[in-house]
Amino acid sequence: MLMSAACVALAVAGSSQQDLRVMVWNVLRGANEVDRGPEKTLQIIREHDVDLVLLQESYDINGERPRLGEWLAGELGWTHHQAESKHLCVLTPLEIDSTFFHHEWHGVGARIRDAMGRSFLAWSIWIDW
């Protein structure tokens, strides 16, 4: 499979007991170039038990489905923010307090709050050549 993802655990400010697991993933044209790509993407996210996914290339899924980030959020029961971007998405099971939009191709962000009331900013970005 040509899709690849990076997953890292970050310590949430003020806590040494709970990590924040973040996946940053360019999903290769909305996962449309891989057989059953959206379903495989969903499976990988579930297997890695992440708290935040920052997607690039969250395009429309081939067929009668919405953009990949929106579809994944529905399948996972998560929230997402993609705004006017056809490309970038912030996806999380945590609460999104507010959202930000910089540019369709270069940045969408969200202020996210966890169950303990801690908040942080997350941006899905793409920097072209």
N, C-alpha and C positions, 0 to 999 in steps of 0.2 A: 504494500500500500504506500503511495507516495505522500500521504499526509504526515505531518510531523507536529509535535507539540512539545512545549517546555513546561514543566511543572516544578514550582519551587515552594518551599514553606517559609513564610516570613513571620517573625514574631510581631504580634500586634502591640502597639505602643502601650506601655503600662502593664504588660502581662508577660510573665515568663512561663505561665502554665498553658496558654492556648496559642497555638500557631494558626496562621492564616495560610491556607493552601491555595496558590494562585497558578492557573494554567494560562499561558499565552500561546495562541494557536492561529496560524494562518491555515485555514481549512481548505485551501486549494479550490478556488472558484465555487464556493458554497457547497463543497463536497460532491459536486455534480460529476466530476471526472473519475470517480471511483465507484465501482459497482456497489450499490446499497450504501453509498457514502454517508448520507444523513444518519442512517441507522447505526453505522459503524462509529460515527462521531458521537452519537448519544451513548453508545456502549462504552466508549473510552472515557468519557466524562464521568459516567457512573462508576466505572472501575477505579478511577483515581480519587474519588471522594474529595473533590475540590470545593472550595468556598467561593471562588471567583474565577470566571473564564473571560479572558479578553480576546475576542475574535477579530481576525482580519479576514476579508473576503466572505463575509456573511451575506452572500447574494441570495436571490430568489432560488428556491429549490426547483429543479425540473419537475413539471407536472402541476398538480393543483394545490401545491403547498406554498406557504409564505416564505419570507426570507429565513435562512437557516437559524439565526439567533432567536427569532420569534418562535419558530417551530420547536427548537430545543427547550426554550423556556416553558412552553405549553406541555411538552412531554415530561419535563422534570418537575413541573409545578413551581418554577422559579420566576423571578422577575428579570426583566431585561431593559436595556436602553439602547436604541439605535438611531432614534430621531430621523432626520432626513438622509442619513447615510445609507447608501446601498452597499457599504463595504465594512464598516466597523460596528462592533457590538460589545456591550458590557453585560454579562450574564451572571446571576448570583441567586442563591437561595436566601440571602440576607435582605434586609430592608433597604430600599433605595430611598433616601431622604430628598435628594434633589439631583437634577441632571444638568449636564453642560454639553454644548455643541460648539466645536471650533470650526470644523470644515468637513464636508462630506467624505473626503478621502484621507483626512489627516488627523482627526481627533474627535472622539466623543467620550464624555466622562460622567461620573456619578459620585455623589457623596453617599457612602454606604454605612449603615449602622448594624452592629451585631447584637445578639441577645443580651449582652452585658451593657449595652448603651454606648460602647466605644464606636467612634466613627473614623473614617478615612476616605481619602479621595482615590478613585481608580480611573485611569484613562486607557482606552484602547486607541493606539496610535499606529500610523503607518508613515514611514519617512521614505519618500521616493528618491531616486538617484538624482 
